[in-house]
């Protein structure tokens, strides 16, 4: 009876390990742990619990330290490096076209400053496309460096004091852009992404981009509070389902994992964009989702970069 | 084969334990404690993270599996690459130790009778 309670607790601690490791070593580890347990011991000792947690973290971090990613994670990053900019470009395109149309149809006079405003999205589009072209041609470092420019810009915006920026716009763009730098720097890149994606995945990507533009189109923004976010959440769920259907399940699951935090932040941004005051939900999301996710993304990028460099450099 | 990073002590001790012949996880733990005069006590998390890495690097391999009291017991053994790596590391430690010993001998004669 004691043994089974102890075993159950040890098994719970094995949750620190990736499923593949649990499958390969779980029973064996439980055997060793129970053999080393004292008679009548009911709970894992603190040193054992810490050692299991550290062992699990070490194994989870190993791909980044060695640059040897599981093929699914590498493929998910590769698809990310192509699909997310595609969605972003569609949203940008729809938004700019409809904004210009809205302005013209409402009889606004075309002023020179409007051309300047138009130049910003064009520049952002260029900064999105150029890294993909570079990475496609195998210039990984150059791609990551160019992609770093918008990432730094958005991150600076996200860290700027949210004076008249109640929705903390910038946090989800920042996270997506940083993840894009990471994807370009340490994954096989967009060329591999295009191999993994099928025509049906492209259809999901296109539909997602168009649907996400809907809550942002001028003229539609006077939706009731929260409706924009509801539309966005629906689109996100449909996109996730579409990816699960059109990509290998392991790749889709990792891709959804990568996009989850920025998608959540985007949803919060849209939901709170209607409030003129600062919303506690935003500050909370900022602290418990954005900052940790950003830290993890940066750490993944740095460790992965060191790891791939180590793999590519011959041993001294 | 080019020169490699020094092995960490737990890894070195695990390979040393397996140099005596195939052993299961618990056997490696007790053997490592004995070899290191109880100084290094491996726990399951550390041991299996190391075994997984060593298997991945091709230095150890599964020798056989047994079911004892309804539990899986897997025996590990050194691969030829593993014994090569251990021999290389032992040689490195030996040469470091011999340099240290010979210099200490000189230091000993130079400082005979003198303390700070």
Interface residues (C-beta under 8 A of the other chain):
Chain A: X21 X24 X25 X27 X28 X29 X30 X31 X32 X33 X34 X35 X36 X47 X48 X51 X52 X53 X54 X55 X56 X58 X59 X62 X314 X315 X316
Chain B: X2 X3 X4 X25 X26 X29 X43 X44 X45 X46 X47 X48 X49 X51 X52 X53 X71 X72 X73 X74
